Amino acid sequence: MKKIVSGLLMGLFFVGCTEQETTYTIQGEWEGGDGKVVYLKKDLGDKKYEILDSAVVVKGSFKMQKPLGDVDERILEINGGTNIIILDSVPIHVKCETVKKMNRGKEVESVKAEISGSVEQDIFKTMLLTQRDEMLVMLGFSFMSKSGKENTAMQDSLGQMYLAVKARTAQTIDSLVTNYPDCHATALIIDKFVIKSRDLVEVEKMYESLTPRIKNAYLGRKLKTSIDNIKRTSIGNVAPDFTLPTPDGKNVSLSDYRGKIVLLDFWASWCGPCLREVPNVKKVYDKFHDKGFEILSVSLDDKKDNWVNAIEKNDLNWGHVSSLKGWGCPVAKLYNVSGVPAMLLIDKEGKIVATKLRGDLLMEKVAEQFEE
């Protein structure tokens, strides 16, 4: 994998990203695919998609061509499989190959798609390949956890592998951002992969390194919006107000808690780490509640029964609200929540005083508010 990424990067360093954005063209070959339909889709979030274009495979080939609009991330669906692409004005070529493999003793067919196009496409593909390595290591951890078998040596090995992969991901990102400031894909990489894991100062520095052309393009503007949203929910700012219903249907606003020290807690009934954090949160609540400490938990559940049952089962005796829209929760989007648990501490004046709270740090930050 390391050699593949290095080769891609070396090949990309000599090519620019500028192009005239007029129309897009997607054409490909698919032997044996006659009658099949290839779809171009837009991800609307919350597992919803909009079909933008489609083409039927005729005599082993297909083609789509329309006005481009904004250069953006799109999904090319082939035989039910999804392929993320950067849609720009440089023709995209797709070569589909039917492959067979054994799955639980049965031979199954799938379609492998090789996609090539502009430098934009290659840059984003480099990033996706790097991310794939991280996901494979995480799957290793997941399978080990589900097996219920303790294997310290294997855990240590996977841990070291994960750290190495994370370091390589960071190196790849830094190389792409440094060398391709005039590429739409670079803005997308910062917005999609960097903004969740690095400090705001570093993200802003990366944004400022982009050329005016990219800053003014759609993905550049989108990145700027993400940065501005993070600023609104960063330490020192007044926490944005919101209103959501409680389990019994009563509307509650964050501003109702003004004058109290409030822990804004994003969680979900299906979130193992959230539930493992419960004893620690309860300890803090029990110690400071009588002094004016409150918790308002925002659930990212999408089924009311699961949400309510988790509250009762875990004896979570504080405020609870939810839109029941899962990751489509407008408050989670307002606060740029990309993973749970996520906790912010808000002072009596409504200002955010601490973020990324867990374990001993939560107790420490709450105690500071009560001068203990």
Sequence and secondary structure as in RCSB ss.txt:
>XXXX:A:sequence
MKKIVSGLLMGLFFVGCTEQETTYTIQGEWEGGDGKVVYLKKDLGDKKYEILDSAVVVKGSFKMQKPLGDVDERI
LEINGGTNIIILDSVPIHVKCETVKKMNRGKEVESVKAEISGSVEQDIFKTMLLTQRDEMLVMLGFSFMSKSGKE
NTAMQDSLGQMYLAVKARTAQTIDSLVTNYPDCHATALIIDKFVIKSRDLVEVEKMYESLTPRIKNAYLGRKLKT
SIDNIKRTSIGNVAPDFTLPTPDGKNVSLSDYRGKIVLLDFWASWCGPCLREVPNVKKVYDKFHDKGFEILSVSL
DDKKDNWVNAIEKNDLNWGHVSSLKGWGCPVAKLYNVSGVPAMLLIDKEGKIVATKLRGDLLMEKVAEQFEE
>XXXX:A:secstr
 HHHHHHHHHHHTT       SEEEEEEEETT TT EEEEEEEEETTEEEEEEEEE BTTEEEEEEE  S EEEE
EEETTEEEEEEE SS EEEEEEEEEEEETTEEEEEEEEEEE SHHHHHHHHHHHHHHHHHHHHHHHHHHHHHT  
 HHHHHHHHHHHHHHHHHHHHHHHHHHHH TT HHHHHHIIIIITTTS HHHHHHHHHTS HHHHHSHHHHHHHH
HHHHHHHTSTTSB    EEE TTS EEEGGGGTTSEEEEEEE TT HHHHHHHHHHHHHHHHHGGGTEEEEEEE 
 S HHHHHHHHHHTT  SEEEE S GGG HHHHHTT  SSSEEEEE TTSBEEE S  HHHHHHHHHHHTT 
